[in-house]
Amino acid sequence: MSNGDVLTFDIQKNPSPATASEREALLQNPGFGRIFTDHMVTIRYSQDRGWHGSKIEPRKALALDPATVVLHYAQEIFEGMKAYHLPDGGAALFRPGANARRFHNSAERLAMPTLPEDLFVESVRELVRIDREWIPTAEGASLYLRPFMIGSEAALGTRPATDYLYCVIASPVASYFKSGASAVSLWVSEHFTRAAPGGTGAAKCGGNYAASLSALAEGQREGCEQVVFLDAVERRWVEELGGMNVFFVFDDGSLQTPPLTGTILPGITRDSLITLARDMGLVVREEPYSIDQWQADAKSGRLREAFACGTAAVVTPIGKVKGSKYGFTIGDGNAGPVTGRLKAALTDIQFGRAADKHEWLDRLF
Ligand SMILES: *Cc1c(COP(=O)(O)O)cnc(C)c1O
C-alpha cells in the first residue's frame, strides 16, 4: 500500500481547547507528564487495510473492549522525544528520524506492523504544529512527545493482534527530577533483572517498565531515587537504569558506557553524547564495566564522575550508589565538570543556542 493518503492528516480541531489563561496557569508548574495538550494523533492499522485513517483530533479517552490484546498480553511499544522552543521563536524536534527507526525496530520485536518512518515523523510534526502554543518557553522546559502503539484487537488467543492503534500525545514538561541538576542516588538491583539475552531489553516497550517497578520500589524503600540493573547472566555487568543509559568518567578524562548487546535500550541521548564527547577530543569506550570495578574505582578515585542520560531527564549526575554489598559516593557526590560540559553541549544544540553541525534539529516553524 502506498503512503500517499495515510500521510495526509484529517484535522479535527478541539472545539473547546484550554483558554490562553488556563494554559499559562498550567505551564507555570508543569512537572513531568501530568498535563497534556488539546490534541492527539491517531492512526489505525488493520490486516486488510494496512495503515489508514491518519487523524489529528481532540485529546480524549480511548474506548477499549475489555478483551483488547494490549490489556492482557502487553503488546505495546512507545517512544519519547521533545520539541524545543528556539531563541527566534521557532521550534524543533531533535533527531526524530532516530526515534522513528527505533520505533520500527521495537515494532518488529513485538510482532507488530511497522509504521512507515516518514509517517511517524510527520505525525509528530503535525501534533506539535497544532499544539505549538503548549511548547513551554521557560529555561530547560520543552514539549514531551509520546508516540505509542497498542494491539487493539479484542481477542484472548495468544498471537499477535490483527488490529493496531498508533497514537501520539504531548505533555509540556519542566525538568524531570524535582531536584533539578543535583545528583541522584542509585540502588543496585541484585535480585531483579531488567532484561535477559533474547528478551526485549533493546525494544522500547511498556513491559520492560512493568518488570522494573518492583526493583524501583525496593530501591525507594532503601532511600534511593533510581535503580541500576546488572546483566541477567552473570549479575555482574552494569547495564542501565530503568529508563536511562549510564556513562562513567575516569581520571584520565576518558568515558565509558556499556555496549549495546541487545539487553540495553539504544538511547538517542547516549548516541548523541558519544558523538559530542568525541567532538571534544575525549576518548569514549563502549565496553562492559562491572559493579565491583565501579565500586573499586569510585573508592580509589580512578572514577571521577558518573551520569545517567535519556530524553526525559537529559543528563543526570549520579551521586551515590547503594546495594546489599555496595555503598560508595562518586567524586564529592555532586555533578562533575565533564558531566556539566556534555549536558551543556547537548542542550545548547537542542535549544538552538549552539551550531547544529550534525544536523540533528528538525525545524518545525
Ligand atoms: C528511552 C530509554 C532510554 C533513553 O533513550 P533516549 O533515546 O536517550 O531517550 C534508556 N533506557 C531505557 C530503558 C529507555 O526506555
The ligand as a Gaussian input file, in Angstrom:
#p B3LYP/6-31G(d) Opt

LIG

0 1
 C       14.012000       5.517000      26.455000
 C       15.011000       4.785000      27.263000
 C       16.342000       5.235000      27.396000
 C       16.839000       6.538000      26.842000
 O       16.678000       6.671000      25.468000
 P       16.722000       8.119000      24.794000
 O       16.547000       7.856000      23.360000
 O       18.033000       8.704000      25.119000
 O       15.599000       8.884000      25.408000
 C       17.218000       4.445000      28.113000
 N       16.824000       3.299000      28.693000
 C       15.559000       2.848000      28.593000
 C       15.197000       1.570000      29.255000
 C       14.613000       3.578000      27.882000
 O       13.355000       3.123000      27.813000

